[in-house]
Amino acid sequence: MAKVAIMGFGTVGSGVYEIIKTNAAKLQQNADDTVELKYILDIRDFPDHPQKELFTKDFNDILNDEEVTVVAEVMGGLHPAYEFTKSLLLQGKSVVTSNKELVATYGTELLEIAREKNVNYMFEASVGGGIPVIRPMHQCLTANNITKIAGILNGTTNYILYQMIANGKDFETALKNAQDNGYAERNPAADIEGHDACRKIAILASLASRKAVDYNDIPTEGIVNITLDDVKYADKLNSVIKLIGYAEFIGDKVYSIVAPMLIKKSDPLSGVNDVFNAIKVTGDCVGDVMFYGAGAGKLPTASAVVADIVDSVKHKVRSKKFTWYKIDTDIMADKDAKKFAYFVRTNDTLENAKKVFGEICVADSIVDGETAFVTQPLTASEVEAKSKELKNTLKYIRVLD
Ligand code: HSE
């Protein structure tokens, strides 16, 4: 019998509890062992819970209980999640988590401890909620050099952009709906400013390259400056706007960025709507594969956490190593290492736009006095310099190739 604990009884934690209870027979079959919940750690009281005897406020109850071999850390935040996780791994217990902030910030150190102690530190739920992507990328695509990853990694922003595109809703109403549905972070700035997507692409880029990618090194733009007019222009260009976490592996360097991008309607990522996430991974043997599903929410995220619990129960003797390593040299590619075409809006004339940018694809203007167009592929420095040559460039947005 495998005894497990849950740390944090919020949205995801209560989902993990629910799945362990309702799908007990299925879990037993798949883990080849009974999965029994022994503790739930939370600082709050749950006097009406049907299993209130499981609750504890004392982390040491879990840490010092030799029977507990797997712990689900679904508390969120960095502290005390980091300290708890580290102590548990050092104590020889496996930890599984949905905490992308923790994995992106302290993952390198925690994975090293897990390797040393021959226990599991698994984080399938940290990227893409319920979508299997960590395991498939690591195992099923193991024959490939991963060359590129482009993902819609944040459900809240995808939900907001979709409401703007499909229902003409304004930003605030759409964000409020996402919060009401439990998709948004406690501080939604992490969603709309792109930090959540940044942590997730850092995790995927680290896993794909096996080298620790520091999320602080990834230039990150959110969707706060995207307007209904931008969305309408994108439609005129047969595209939609999505927040994309992007990583490309160029030589031994990693080029990565998080930014809103125009996605052509022929690209399967363009059809990923609502709170759904999708990750398109390109391998040198397999070509493009896409992982799609619910990127946030109680049961989808808990589904991935429980899968890691089951896998940890099955691999208690020889741990599974979804891992990466700290590299001492700078592995990040220069901001100009990758060219994108750009969608540009300006108050300057079409004639001047052509003079500065050369060959462009012009969009029908939807705002009086504006010229809108798509450039040829340019580096970040080139588009910066060229747009300064125009009289009043309103904005430019990358186009995903
Ligand atoms: N706030 C996150 C999102 C939750 O909207 O995708 C899942 O990581």
Residues whose N, C-alpha, C, O or C-beta is under 5 A from the ligand:
A	BS01	HSE	L153 N154 G155 T156 Y183 A184 E185 D191 G295 A296
